[in-house]
Amino acid sequence: MNILQTWKDFFDFLLAPALDNTERRLLQKSLIALYIFILKVILVIAMGLLLLLLFGNPDPKILNHTLIHTSIFVALFAGVFEEIVYRLSLTKFNPWYLSISLTGFLFILIKKLYFRNMLLESEGLLLSALIALAASPIFYLTTKKFSAPLERFLQKHFGIVFYISAFLFAISHFFNAKELELTNLKSNISHLLSAFILGYVRIRSGIIAAILLHIIWDLIL
């Protein structure tokens, strides 16, 4: 597919997300990721201008609470960890994948809802990790036991799973702010867009491509 065909395929995919078992060469996967990266840049610029027109300049207080300096380590961690949690399972059903994603998501829930801090902040880091790791065998045994109905649900309702994953990714970033105000939600619209784009790349080009695109985007913010 050329760049315009890829963009059209992306928007068609959003209308009806579906699993993709098509075998693609590395070059094809790389070109899809590149074309979607270009599309993301265009959409983010357009969205930024739209938000500026609708809301004016963002409140500096909101930015101070929601944005942090993205170091190389943070970008690497976010790219790998968040893609595993939110998009590893967006493929043919695999109990290992799902249990790993659930383990990571439990860690996020504890850190952001209970300790109310960022994932890499020291407070609650060890305890959250230990609880999540302790729960991981339960997640695996449960998903393994119910593999058949879970696989049927994924195949029949993949679109629902895709959009739930995307909205969870976006809303989890709302809790990056120390002050939970509804005005902060507008800063998470870009995260929802990112979830759609990264989910598409994960399905068309694989999890490695999604991780690399996530890391590169975080580094150039």
C-alpha positions as YAML, in Angstrom:
chain: A
units: angstrom
residues:
- id: 1
  name: MET
  ca: [0.00, 0.00, 0.00]
- id: 2
  name: ASN
  ca: [1.17, 3.53, -0.70]
- id: 3
  name: ILE
  ca: [0.86, 6.28, 1.87]
- id: 4
  name: LEU
  ca: [-2.67, 7.41, 0.89]
- id: 5
  name: GLN
  ca: [-3.93, 3.83, 0.78]
- id: 6
  name: THR
  ca: [-2.47, 3.24, 4.24]
- id: 7
  name: TRP
  ca: [-4.18, 6.33, 5.62]
- id: 8
  name: LYS
  ca: [-7.50, 5.24, 4.08]
- id: 9
  name: ASP
  ca: [-7.02, 1.75, 5.53]
- id: 10
  name: PHE
  ca: [-6.44, 3.30, 8.97]
- id: 11
  name: PHE
  ca: [-9.70, 5.26, 8.94]
- id: 12
  name: ASP
  ca: [-11.59, 2.27, 7.50]
- id: 13
  name: PHE
  ca: [-10.12, 0.17, 10.32]
- id: 14
  name: LEU
  ca: [-11.40, 2.62, 12.96]
- id: 15
  name: LEU
  ca: [-14.92, 2.18, 11.59]
- id: 16
  name: ALA
  ca: [-14.70, -1.60, 11.99]
- id: 17
  name: PRO
  ca: [-11.63, -2.84, 13.92]
- id: 18
  name: ALA
  ca: [-10.80, -6.45, 13.13]
- id: 19
  name: LEU
  ca: [-8.03, -8.94, 13.66]
- id: 20
  name: ASP
  ca: [-5.53, -9.19, 10.83]
- id: 21
  name: ASN
  ca: [-3.77, -12.46, 10.02]
- id: 22
  name: THR
  ca: [-2.14, -11.17, 6.84]
- id: 23
  name: GLU
  ca: [1.53, -12.11, 6.51]
- id: 24
  name: ARG
  ca: [3.66, -9.08, 5.65]
- id: 25
  name: ARG
  ca: [7.35, -8.64, 4.95]
- id: 26
  name: LEU
  ca: [9.48, -6.51, 7.25]
- id: 27
  name: LEU
  ca: [9.64, -3.74, 4.63]
- id: 28
  name: GLN
  ca: [5.86, -3.63, 4.36]
- id: 29
  name: LYS
  ca: [5.48, -3.47, 8.13]
- id: 30
  name: SER
  ca: [8.08, -0.71, 8.35]
- id: 31
  name: LEU
  ca: [6.43, 1.38, 5.63]
- id: 32
  name: ILE
  ca: [3.02, 1.08, 7.31]
- id: 33
  name: ALA
  ca: [4.52, 2.29, 10.59]
- id: 34
  name: LEU
  ca: [6.29, 5.17, 8.82]
- id: 35
  name: TYR
  ca: [3.18, 6.26, 6.93]
- id: 36
  name: ILE
  ca: [1.10, 6.17, 10.11]
- id: 37
  name: PHE
  ca: [3.77, 8.14, 11.98]
- id: 38
  name: ILE
  ca: [3.50, 10.88, 9.35]
- id: 39
  name: LEU
  ca: [-0.29, 10.81, 9.68]
- id: 40
  name: LYS
  ca: [0.01, 11.13, 13.45]
- id: 41
  name: VAL
  ca: [2.17, 14.24, 13.13]
- id: 42
  name: ILE
  ca: [-0.42, 15.82, 10.82]
- id: 43
  name: LEU
  ca: [-3.34, 14.90, 13.08]
- id: 44
  name: VAL
  ca: [-1.63, 16.10, 16.25]
- id: 45
  name: ILE
  ca: [-0.86, 19.48, 14.66]
- id: 46
  name: ALA
  ca: [-4.45, 19.77, 13.43]
- id: 47
  name: MET
  ca: [-5.81, 18.75, 16.82]
- id: 48
  name: GLY
  ca: [-3.57, 21.25, 18.58]
- id: 49
  name: LEU
  ca: [-4.87, 24.06, 16.39]
- id: 50
  name: LEU
  ca: [-8.46, 22.94, 16.97]
- id: 51
  name: LEU
  ca: [-8.02, 22.86, 20.75]
- id: 52
  name: LEU
  ca: [-6.40, 26.28, 20.60]
- id: 53
  name: LEU
  ca: [-9.43, 27.64, 18.76]
- id: 54
  name: LEU
  ca: [-11.90, 25.97, 21.12]
- id: 55
  name: PHE
  ca: [-10.21, 26.52, 24.48]
- id: 56
  name: GLY
  ca: [-7.53, 29.13, 23.93]
- id: 57
  name: ASN
  ca: [-4.12, 28.75, 25.50]
- id: 58
  name: PRO
  ca: [-3.96, 25.91, 28.06]
- id: 59
  name: ASP
  ca: [-3.75, 26.78, 31.72]
- id: 60
  name: PRO
  ca: [-0.04, 26.68, 32.69]
- id: 61
  name: LYS
  ca: [-1.04, 25.13, 36.03]
- id: 62
  name: ILE
  ca: [-2.54, 22.17, 34.19]
- id: 63
  name: LEU
  ca: [0.57, 21.74, 32.08]
- id: 64
  name: ASN
  ca: [2.81, 21.83, 35.15]
- id: 65
  name: HIS
  ca: [0.83, 19.02, 36.74]
- id: 66
  name: THR
  ca: [0.33, 16.86, 33.68]
- id: 67
  name: LEU
  ca: [3.55, 17.12, 31.70]
- id: 68
  name: ILE
  ca: [6.96, 15.81, 32.74]
- id: 69
  name: HIS
  ca: [10.30, 15.93, 31.03]
- id: 70
  name: THR
  ca: [10.66, 12.86, 28.88]
- id: 71
  name: SER
  ca: [14.08, 11.35, 29.40]
- id: 72
  name: ILE
  ca: [15.37, 8.53, 27.25]
- id: 73
  name: PHE
  ca: [14.77, 6.05, 30.08]
- id: 74
  name: VAL
  ca: [11.18, 7.20, 30.61]
- id: 75
  name: ALA
  ca: [10.49, 7.03, 26.87]
- id: 76
  name: LEU
  ca: [11.90, 3.51, 26.69]
- id: 77
  name: PHE
  ca: [9.94, 2.38, 29.73]
- id: 78
  name: ALA
  ca: [6.68, 3.92, 28.54]
- id: 79
  name: GLY
  ca: [7.08, 2.57, 25.04]
- id: 80
  name: VAL
  ca: [7.67, -0.99, 26.15]
- id: 81
  name: PHE
  ca: [5.47, -1.15, 29.25]
- id: 82
  name: GLU
  ca: [2.40, 0.65, 27.91]
- id: 83
  name: GLU
  ca: [2.39, -1.23, 24.61]
- id: 84
  name: ILE
  ca: [2.58, -4.54, 26.49]
- id: 85
  name: VAL
  ca: [-0.23, -3.54, 28.84]
- id: 86
  name: TYR
  ca: [-2.64, -2.00, 26.36]
- id: 87
  name: ARG
  ca: [-1.87, -3.56, 22.99]
- id: 88
  name: LEU
  ca: [0.02, -6.85, 23.36]
- id: 89
  name: SER
  ca: [-3.29, -8.72, 23.43]
- id: 90
  name: LEU
  ca: [-4.68, -7.07, 20.29]
- id: 91
  name: THR
  ca: [-3.99, -10.19, 18.27]
- id: 92
  name: LYS
  ca: [-5.09, -13.81, 18.10]
- id: 93
  name: PHE
  ca: [-6.02, -14.88, 21.62]
- id: 94
  name: ASN
  ca: [-3.07, -15.94, 23.75]
- id: 95
  name: PRO
  ca: [-3.48, -16.56, 27.52]
- id: 96
  name: TRP
  ca: [0.12, -15.55, 28.16]
- id: 97
  name: TYR
  ca: [-0.35, -12.23, 26.41]
- id: 98
  name: LEU
  ca: [-3.59, -11.48, 28.24]
- id: 99
  name: SER
  ca: [-2.23, -12.42, 31.66]
- id: 100
  name: ILE
  ca: [0.87, -10.26, 31.11]
- id: 101
  name: SER
  ca: [-1.31, -7.32, 30.06]
- id: 102
  name: LEU
  ca: [-3.59, -7.76, 33.09]
- id: 103
  name: THR
  ca: [-0.59, -7.92, 35.42]
- id: 104
  name: GLY
  ca: [0.73, -4.64, 34.06]
- id: 105
  name: PHE
  ca: [-2.69, -3.01, 34.20]
- id: 106
  name: LEU
  ca: [-3.11, -4.01, 37.85]
- id: 107
  name: PHE
  ca: [0.22, -2.33, 38.59]
- id: 108
  name: ILE
  ca: [-1.02, 0.85, 36.88]
- id: 109
  name: LEU
  ca: [-4.30, 0.79, 38.81]
- id: 110
  name: ILE
  ca: [-2.56, 0.52, 42.16]
- id: 111
  name: LYS
  ca: [-0.01, 3.23, 41.42]
- id: 112
  name: LYS
  ca: [-2.43, 5.75, 39.94]
- id: 113
  name: LEU
  ca: [-5.60, 5.14, 41.93]
- id: 114
  name: TYR
  ca: [-4.18, 4.23, 45.35]
- id: 115
  name: PHE
  ca: [-0.79, 5.94, 45.52]
- id: 116
  name: ARG
  ca: [-1.85, 8.70, 43.11]
- id: 117
  name: ASN
  ca: [1.55, 9.10, 41.49]
- id: 118
  name: MET
  ca: [3.46, 8.35, 38.31]
- id: 119
  name: LEU
  ca: [4.50, 4.79, 37.58]
- id: 120
  name: LEU
  ca: [8.22, 5.30, 38.21]
- id: 121
  name: GLU
  ca: [7.89, 7.37, 41.37]
- id: 122
  name: SER
  ca: [9.41, 5.53, 44.32]
- id: 123
  name: GLU
  ca: [6.37, 5.73, 46.64]
- id: 124
  name: GLY
  ca: [4.46, 2.48, 46.32]
- id: 125
  name: LEU
  ca: [6.61, 1.24, 43.45]
- id: 126
  name: LEU
  ca: [7.84, -1.95, 45.09]
- id: 127
  name: LEU
  ca: [4.53, -2.80, 46.78]
- id: 128
  name: SER
  ca: [2.55, -2.24, 43.57]
- id: 129
  name: ALA
  ca: [4.95, -4.41, 41.61]
- id: 130
  name: LEU
  ca: [4.84, -7.21, 44.18]
- id: 131
  name: ILE
  ca: [1.04, -7.25, 44.30]
- id: 132
  name: ALA
  ca: [0.81, -7.30, 40.51]
- id: 133
  name: LEU
  ca: [3.39, -10.09, 40.20]
- id: 134
  name: ALA
  ca: [1.63, -12.10, 42.90]
- id: 135
  name: ALA
  ca: [-1.61, -11.84, 40.94]
- id: 136
  name: SER
  ca: [-0.03, -12.84, 37.62]
- id: 137
  name: PRO
  ca: [-0.33, -16.64, 38.16]
- id: 138
  name: ILE
  ca: [-4.03, -16.16, 38.98]
- id: 139
  name: PHE
  ca: [-4.50, -14.17, 35.78]
- id: 140
  name: TYR
  ca: [-2.76, -16.84, 33.72]
- id: 141
  name: LEU
  ca: [-4.60, -19.80, 35.24]
- id: 142
  name: THR
  ca: [-7.94, -18.00, 34.82]
- id: 143
  name: THR
  ca: [-7.34, -16.99, 31.21]
- id: 144
  name: LYS
  ca: [-6.03, -20.47, 30.45]
- id: 145
  name: LYS
  ca: [-9.11, -22.10, 31.96]
- id: 146
  name: PHE
  ca: [-11.50, -19.87, 30.05]
- id: 147
  name: SER
  ca: [-9.47, -19.77, 26.83]
- id: 148
  name: ALA
  ca: [-12.28, -21.02, 24.60]
- id: 149
  name: PRO
  ca: [-14.97, -18.47, 25.57]
- id: 150
  name: LEU
  ca: [-12.40, -15.66, 25.73]
- id: 151
  name: GLU
  ca: [-11.15, -16.51, 22.26]
- id: 152
  name: ARG
  ca: [-14.70, -16.57, 20.89]
- id: 153
  name: PHE
  ca: [-15.45, -13.23, 22.51]
- id: 154
  name: LEU
  ca: [-12.28, -11.69, 21.05]
- id: 155
  name: GLN
  ca: [-13.08, -12.91, 17.56]
- id: 156
  name: LYS
  ca: [-16.72, -11.81, 17.73]
- id: 157
  name: HIS
  ca: [-16.23, -8.50, 19.54]
- id: 158
  name: PHE
  ca: [-12.72, -7.43, 18.61]
- id: 159
  name: GLY
  ca: [-13.89, -3.90, 17.89]
- id: 160
  name: ILE
  ca: [-15.18, -3.55, 21.45]
- id: 161
  name: VAL
  ca: [-11.89, -4.86, 22.85]
- id: 162
  name: PHE
  ca: [-9.92, -2.45, 20.65]
- id: 163
  name: TYR
  ca: [-11.89, 0.60, 21.77]
- id: 164
  name: ILE
  ca: [-11.87, -0.41, 25.45]
- id: 165
  name: SER
  ca: [-8.09, -0.74, 25.26]
- id: 166
  name: ALA
  ca: [-7.80, 2.68, 23.61]
- id: 167
  name: PHE
  ca: [-10.03, 4.44, 26.15]
- id: 168
  name: LEU
  ca: [-8.26, 2.80, 29.09]
- id: 169
  name: PHE
  ca: [-4.94, 4.00, 27.70]
- id: 170
  name: ALA
  ca: [-6.25, 7.54, 27.33]
- id: 171
  name: ILE
  ca: [-8.06, 7.76, 30.68]
- id: 172
  name: SER
  ca: [-5.09, 6.35, 32.58]
- id: 173
  name: HIS
  ca: [-3.13, 9.43, 31.53]
- id: 174
  name: PHE
  ca: [-5.81, 11.63, 33.09]
- id: 175
  name: PHE
  ca: [-4.55, 10.36, 36.46]
- id: 176
  name: ASN
  ca: [-1.06, 11.67, 35.71]
- id: 177
  name: ALA
  ca: [-2.29, 14.98, 37.08]
- id: 178
  name: LYS
  ca: [-2.09, 15.54, 40.81]
- id: 179
  name: GLU
  ca: [-5.24, 17.65, 40.67]
- id: 180
  name: LEU
  ca: [-8.02, 15.65, 39.00]
- id: 181
  name: GLU
  ca: [-10.03, 18.31, 37.21]
- id: 182
  name: LEU
  ca: [-12.34, 17.83, 34.24]
- id: 183
  name: THR
  ca: [-10.40, 20.51, 32.37]
- id: 184
  name: ASN
  ca: [-7.46, 18.08, 32.31]
- id: 185
  name: LEU
  ca: [-9.43, 15.73, 30.07]
- id: 186
  name: LYS
  ca: [-8.82, 17.89, 27.02]
- id: 187
  name: SER
  ca: [-5.09, 17.23, 27.36]
- id: 188
  name: ASN
  ca: [-5.82, 13.49, 27.02]
- id: 189
  name: ILE
  ca: [-7.51, 13.71, 23.63]
- id: 190
  name: SER
  ca: [-4.09, 13.28, 22.03]
- id: 191
  name: HIS
  ca: [-3.60, 10.09, 24.06]
- id: 192
  name: LEU
  ca: [-6.81, 8.67, 22.60]
- id: 193
  name: LEU
  ca: [-5.57, 9.50, 19.12]
- id: 194
  name: SER
  ca: [-2.26, 7.83, 19.98]
- id: 195
  name: ALA
  ca: [-4.11, 4.73, 21.17]
- id: 196
  name: PHE
  ca: [-5.95, 4.44, 17.86]
- id: 197
  name: ILE
  ca: [-2.77, 4.87, 15.84]
- id: 198
  name: LEU
  ca: [-0.60, 2.57, 17.96]
- id: 199
  name: GLY
  ca: [-3.35, -0.05, 18.03]
- id: 200
  name: TYR
  ca: [-3.56, 0.03, 14.24]
- id: 201
  name: VAL
  ca: [0.23, -0.27, 13.92]
- id: 202
  name: ARG
  ca: [0.28, -3.15, 16.42]
- id: 203
  name: ILE
  ca: [-2.30, -5.05, 14.34]
- id: 204
  name: ARG
  ca: [-0.85, -4.30, 10.91]
- id: 205
  name: SER
  ca: [2.90, -4.30, 11.69]
- id: 206
  name: GLY
  ca: [3.29, -6.10, 15.04]
- id: 207
  name: ILE
  ca: [4.04, -5.22, 18.65]
- id: 208
  name: ILE
  ca: [7.70, -4.31, 18.00]
- id: 209
  name: ALA
  ca: [6.68, -1.67, 15.48]
- id: 210
  name: ALA
  ca: [4.15, -0.22, 17.94]
- id: 211
  name: ILE
  ca: [6.78, -0.10, 20.70]
- id: 212
  name: LEU
  ca: [9.32, 1.64, 18.45]
- id: 213
  name: LEU
  ca: [6.76, 4.17, 17.22]
- id: 214
  name: HIS
  ca: [5.70, 4.88, 20.81]
- id: 215
  name: ILE
  ca: [9.29, 5.43, 21.94]
- id: 216
  name: ILE
  ca: [10.19, 7.66, 18.98]
- id: 217
  name: TRP
  ca: [7.09, 9.79, 19.50]
- id: 218
  name: ASP
  ca: [7.77, 10.25, 23.21]
- id: 219
  name: LEU
  ca: [11.36, 11.26, 22.50]
- id: 220
  name: ILE
  ca: [10.44, 13.98, 20.01]
- id: 221
  name: LEU
  ca: [7.65, 15.52, 22.11]
...
